[in-house]
Amino acid sequence: MTRGWRVLAGVEVAGAAVAVLADWFVPSLVLVGMATLSLVVRRDGPGSLGFRRPPHPWRLAGQMLLVSLAVSLLDVGLLMPIANHVSGTRQDLSDFADLQGNLVLLALFIVLGWTLAALVEETAFRGYVFTRLTDVLGVGSSGVAVSLVLSSVLFAAIHSEQGVVGQVVAGVDALLYGALRVWKATLWAPVLTHGFVDTVGFVAFFLVGPTYGLW
């Protein structure tokens, strides 16, 4: 990559950070808009952000379903309880308080979970932000590791309305989603996992109400 493109990538990363930290509109949608403009300027396609078709799509979906169950168990069985005890607070899940027993809301949240959350957020953070960070820092192991951490910190920041616990859970999940993107060499891996994790959570809220951890 030439110096000029690397500088442009750095400017884009800085702009993305400002959009997230300033909480402009819906930050994830702002980042997707920036990503679209970035691809137009570079004359690139979505594949450059990680949207590559896996060789065995249904096998990938099955694998990511199993991974999502493990992530969900990690969240409620370990991350949330520890964060609850250390911070003395709980994740703010008040936005989901009316979901219990409401089938219409369940359907709405699942649709939003797969679109605004899984597809849009993964495109924004594990696609656009992560890719531009590696443009700046390089694609070696250290560059990828730092890019994963920084993009995950920004992802955690957009969950500030869920409190400290929510940000901790979101940040750790983001690291896992980023690792899946690198491991499987396709953005569809974290998109599927994110969608399944949200679906599992929404179904749990529908059945028993907001869950703050298993202990």
Stockholm file with secondary structure:
# STOCKHOLM 1.0

chainA/1-215         MTRGWRVLAGVEVAGAAVAVLADWFVPSLVLVGMATLSLVVRRDGPGSLGFRRPPHPWRLAGQMLLVSLAVSLLDVGLLMPIANHVSGTRQDLSDFADLQGNLVLLALFIVLGWTLAALVEETAFRGYVFTRLTDVLGVGSSGVAVSLVLSSVLFAAIHSEQGVVGQVVAGVDALLYGALRVWKATLWAPVLTHGFVDTVGFVAFFLVGPTYGLW
#=GR chainA/1-215 SS CCHHHHHHHHHHHHHHHHHHHTTCSSHHHHHHHHHHHHHHHHTCCGGGGTCCCCSSHHHHHHHHHHHHHHHHHHIIIIIHHHHHHHHSCCCCCGGGGGGTTCHHHHHHHHHHIIIIIIIIIHIIIIIIIHHHHHHHHCSSHHHHHHHHHHHHHHHHHTTGGGHHHHHHHHHHHHHHHHHHHHHHTSTHHHHHHHHHHHHHHHHHHHHHCCCCCCC
#=GC SS_cons         CCHHHHHHHHHHHHHHHHHHHTTCSSHHHHHHHHHHHHHHHHTCCGGGGTCCCCSSHHHHHHHHHHHHHHHHHHIIIIIHHHHHHHHSCCCCCGGGGGGTTCHHHHHHHHHHIIIIIIIIIHIIIIIIIHHHHHHHHCSSHHHHHHHHHHHHHHHHHTTGGGHHHHHHHHHHHHHHHHHHHHHHTSTHHHHHHHHHHHHHHHHHHHHHCCCCCCC
//
